């Protein structure tokens, strides 16, 4: 081995970089392995809920973005909306978020290797990876939704293919319709509108259908009419299948964080908040000398989100219930406000 460290982090996305930053500030010697150049872009709704904004502030980061004041659901004539009551959210381009985290990690003295963790071998005292030449006391797998480390260790669990959902994202150079994240409910999925700037709107589509972006967008006729093709900016990015089940987040001296630690759905928009919170919880357990308790701590920290997302997703996948979600939220504004508060 060419290098020793306390932590080797596989993956330099937000979860990996947040873990590195928390760990460095806790006095750990950290190495991040990430073969992609900075900044990294990906299919993402790009809306930071207030909880994610608070997590970034806990890391000492103020990321520039467009304020988000609440959540609005639309389905035909039905509308339900609620404002955040515990601070605002932010619409932030994924590239800006990644650049801010990467800059902070480098400033903290963390080594970022342009390499991929490929050959994980662990024993009683540490983990070695011949591809990076690093031996560390702990390996943190933060390598995404389809984590190669998780797959190589056999930590994934089977999911039902007929319930798989996928995400597509495109930007439009148009004025956002409001300061809310607007969720348009269609027959096959949802369209998420995230204000990213005075003349920049992020449009993310979540659906079980496998079809191109424009074909999916046509399923929302009123929305498609507001998004002319000539206003499209950049390329379409996709991700999926989104549902990822994991048997455990602690496997010897390997710990999983972020999307690699398991994923339910992007339905509630809390992916980044959970990734940042997971990073904090993981490092807290290492700092306490109780890494084996990370699984329990992760379960506790994500319980509210998982219950809410599972329940909403199950209703979404049953046509009779799906058609009632937004009308019911519109008839029960206090209940909808409580649900939004739970996400915030």
Secondary structure, 3 states (H helix, E strand, C coil): CCEEEEEEEECCCHHHHHHHHHHHHCCCCEEEECCCCCCCCCCCCCEECHHHHHHHHHCCCCCCCEEECEEEEEECCEEEEEECCCCCEEECCHHHHHHHHHHHHHHCCCEEECCCCCCEEECCCCEEECCCCEEEEEEEECCCCCCHHHHHCCCEECCCHHHCCEEEEEEECCCCCCCEEEEEECCCEEEEEEEEECCEEEEEEEECCCCCHHHHHCCCHHHHCCCCHHHEEEEEEEEECCCEEECCCEECCEEECHHHHCECCCCCCCHHHHHHHHHHHHHHHHHHCCHHHHHHHHHHHHHHHHHHHHHHHHHHCCHHHHCCHHHHHHHCHHHHHHHHHHHC
